[in-house]
Amino acid sequence: MPNTVMLRTEIFTKAMVLAGFRSDYGLAKAMGINRSTVARVVNGELRPGAVFIASALTVLAPMEFKDLFDIVPLAEATLTRGND
């Protein structure tokens, strides 16, 4: 069965605030990605891709992959809009 990566939203949001980011815009700028991408991943409308994951781990260090993301079976992964 294939797996996918899902954001641990509550922990990600806390890590963002603890790192000094007060908005999706500030975090997105530090990550080098669009603010809408951050918002969509945090809101569950989009799964985190490789660039999002690598950037989040860099900007939110010392957080590790296991702190911010879960690996789940694709069949159990749900997106808010259901488009994937």
N, C-alpha and C positions, 0 to 999 in steps of 0.2 A: 504494500500500500504506500503510495507517495505521501510525503510530508511537506509541510510548509512552515514558514516562520511567522509568528504573530508577536506584536508589541505587547509588553506588559505595561499597559497604559498608566496605571496609577503610579507605579514605581518610576516610569519614564518622566512623568510630570513632576514628581517630587525631586528627581535628580536634576531636572531642568532648573527648577527654582533654587535648589541648593547650589547649583553652579553659577547662579546669579542672572539667569535669563528670566525676564519678566513677561516675555511675549513670544509667540510663535515666530514673529518676524526676527527678533534678535537671535533666536536659536537657529533659524533657517539661514540667516546671514553668516553666522559662525560655521554652519555646516556646509555652506556653499551650494545650497539647494533652494528651490522656491518655497515661499511661506505656505502656499497652498498644498504642497506635498506634505509638509510637516502636519498641517491641520488635517488633511485627509487620512494620514496614517494614524494620528492620535484619535481621530473620530471613528476609526474603524472602517472607513470607506475605501481604503487602499492598504494592501499588504506592504510591509517594508521590503524594499529591494536592496541589492548589494551596496549601492552608493549611500542610501539612507543608513544602513546598518554600520558601515565603515565610518561614516561621518559622525554618527551618534556616539560610537565607541571612542572616537578621537576627541570630540568636544566634551563629552561627559566622563572622561577618564577621572578617576580610576574604576568606573563602572565597567563590568565585563559583560560579554554576550549573555551569559546565564542570568545576569541581574536584570537586563532590559528586554530580553526576548524569550519566547517559548517556541519549541519545535512541537508541532501538533500534526496529527494525521489530516491530510487535505479534506477528507470527508467531514471532519469535525470543525474545520475552520469556517467561520461565518463572517461575512462582510455586511455592513449596514445596508448597502444597496443591493447586495446579492449578485453583483456583476464581477465576474472574474474570468 
